[in-house]
């Protein structure tokens, strides 16, 4: 059962990974979209984004989103602002995270 115990608390001078509780990613996707699955997996693997909420939304479920992003999926937004599309752009993700921190 030792694996279930919490590690002793340590004081750290490091800043928390995320400063804002409400920041969230929105990933416009489609069913059976390999690029969408790849982007989501890469995003979830980023330590800087690990504690942030990621909402995955079918772009075809919203006519306005479909008109705007339908040909660009996967499309990643952070707090409503476009971060990247097609492939995960780590530089753009880091820039967007810096703004919400």
Secondary structure in CASP SS format (residue, H / E / C, confidence):
PFRMAT SS
TARGET T0000
AUTHOR 0000-0000-0000
METHOD secondary structure of the structure
MODEL  1
X C 1.00
X H 1.00
X H 1.00
X H 1.00
X C 1.00
X C 1.00
X C 1.00
X C 1.00
X C 1.00
X C 1.00
X C 1.00
X C 1.00
X C 1.00
X C 1.00
X C 1.00
X C 1.00
X C 1.00
X C 1.00
X C 1.00
X C 1.00
X C 1.00
X C 1.00
X C 1.00
X E 1.00
X E 1.00
X E 1.00
X E 1.00
X E 1.00
X E 1.00
X C 1.00
X C 1.00
X C 1.00
X C 1.00
X H 1.00
X H 1.00
X H 1.00
X H 1.00
X H 1.00
X H 1.00
X H 1.00
X H 1.00
X H 1.00
X H 1.00
X H 1.00
X C 1.00
X C 1.00
X H 1.00
X H 1.00
X H 1.00
X C 1.00
X C 1.00
X C 1.00
X E 1.00
X E 1.00
X E 1.00
X E 1.00
X E 1.00
X E 1.00
X H 1.00
X H 1.00
X H 1.00
X C 1.00
X H 1.00
X H 1.00
X H 1.00
X H 1.00
X H 1.00
X H 1.00
X H 1.00
X C 1.00
X C 1.00
X C 1.00
X C 1.00
X C 1.00
X E 1.00
X E 1.00
X E 1.00
X E 1.00
X C 1.00
X C 1.00
X E 1.00
X E 1.00
X E 1.00
X E 1.00
X E 1.00
X C 1.00
X C 1.00
X C 1.00
X C 1.00
X H 1.00
X H 1.00
X H 1.00
X H 1.00
X H 1.00
X H 1.00
X H 1.00
X H 1.00
X H 1.00
X H 1.00
X H 1.00
X C 1.00
END
